[in-house]
């Protein structure tokens, strides 16, 4: 594991500098994509805590965050509410239509949108967004067409990596990180 701060290509940083909306898929991006069910049939999901703080930092920096997922889950709703994510669109298998509806409501041009997904239903939204993102555990065809693939898989801090990228591109990452250092006298 490296302790070096990440570096990103100049073109990627330029695209990320324009992002005002980050739209995320859930299963495979915010989770590792595994669906777990108890013997009683209750669904279980594991969300990465690193992603949660990254999302909060990004929203504090003025970037809107939304979730567009094909499945409907009370667990997803609970997690997104706990993070304060203002836009949750569940049961939306046509991700591009959902993204366009949201963009229309927010009066947000595609150039200011980043979309992160991992599978074929995400592909049109990834291509539509000004910055299309995926994860290494995503489908190969999606990875082939995305602008960027994170270094860590979905469910393992991939969303946090994207949040750091956007904050860095917008000149806000150092300030966000410095907030957590012990104050000097």
Buried (B, 14 or more C-beta within 10 A) or exposed (E): EEEEEEEBEEEBBEBBEBBBBBBBBBBBBBBBBEEEEEEEEEEEBEBBEBBBBBBBBBBEBEBBBBBBBBBEBEBBBEBBEEBEBEBBBBEBEBBBBBBBBBBEEBEBEBEBBBBBBBBEBBBBBBBBBBBBBBBBBBBEEBBEBBBBBBEBBBBBBBBBBBBBBBBBBBEBBEEBBEEEEEEEE
